[in-house]
Every structure is written in structure tokens, then in C-alpha cells.
């Protein structure tokens, strides 16, 4: 929660989708208490109420009052201290540093992400370039070799 600069990653203007069901966990407890939750859309609740009206479920930490209180406090701190907004600001700085200091390294193919949620792909050599100028990741190169080997073996 909040790692991409919005409370939930799907809330980014770059994402054009809203989930019907979302599970939340680690971020909700902030590392202080074991807690998880399920967020469901109006579409899902309307369907449930049109049917039996029940939602048969169970969770490991279900209804634990101390965990619930910790989760409420975590949400209060996130809001009061404007932590999601801070992720956006710090994410812009992180992006600049990753692209300036990490991307030029010889075995780095790409850096991509949003907010404070970033990934770095590695490559075997600088000569692995795709047609769009982006370097291919090592895992994709291995997959391509595997497919080529399979084709040769089938012939």
C-alpha cells in the first residue's frame, strides 16, 4: 500500500483498470501486527446481496482486535504524515538516481517502476538490444534460446 505513489497501485493514472477484488496485508499492518483484508467492489457486493447475501470466507487473522487497532493506526499515520505523497516525491528522486547511476552499468538492461517500487533487469552483454532499442533481459534471452533449441530438436 502506497509503494507506487498512490494508496493502491491500480489507482495510478497510468493504470486503466479497477479490480473487483483486492487482498491487502503487509502494508496494512505496517510490520507491527499480523493483519490482512479483502477489498471488494460494489459490483461484487451487489451480486452477493442479490444472491444469498452471505460471503463465506475466513482469514488467518480474522477479527483480532489488536491487529485491527494496529491497522487503523497505520492508516492514520499514512494519511496524517502524507506518506503516499512522500513516496511520489522520493520516487522521482529514486528514478533519477537509478537511471543516472545504475542503468549505465554494463550488465543492467533496464530499470522501471513507479514511486518506490522499482525493478532492475540484467543482461549478459551490452550487445543484447531489441528492435525498439531496449536491452533484453537475461531471462528472456534464455527463454528464446530454449525455444530455438526445442525447434531444432523437433526438426
C-alpha positions, 0 to 999 in steps of 0.5 A: 500500500502506497509503494507506487505513489498512490494508496493502491497501485491500480489507482495510478493514472497510468493504470486503466483498470479497477479490480473487483477484488483486492487482498491487502496485508503487509502494508496494512499492518505496517510490520507491527501486527499480523493483519490482512483484508479483502477489498471488494467492489460494489459490483461484487457486493451487489451480486452477493446481496442479490444472491444469498447475501452471505460471503463465506470466507475466513482469514488467518487473522480474522477479527483480532482486535489488536491487529485491527487497532494496529491497522487503523493506526497505520492508516492514520499515520499514512494519511496524517504524515502524507506518506503516499505523497512522500513516496511520489516525491522520493520516487522521482528522486529514486528514478533519477538516481537509478537511471543516472547511476545504475542503468549505465552499468554494463550488465543492467538492461533496464530499470522501471517502476513507479514511486518506490517500487522499482525493478532492475533487469540484467543482461549478459552483454551490452550487445543484447538490444531489441528492435525498439532499442531496449536491452533484453533481459537475461531471462528472456534471452534464455527463454528464446534460446530454449525455444530455438533449441526445442525447434531444432530438436523437433526438426 
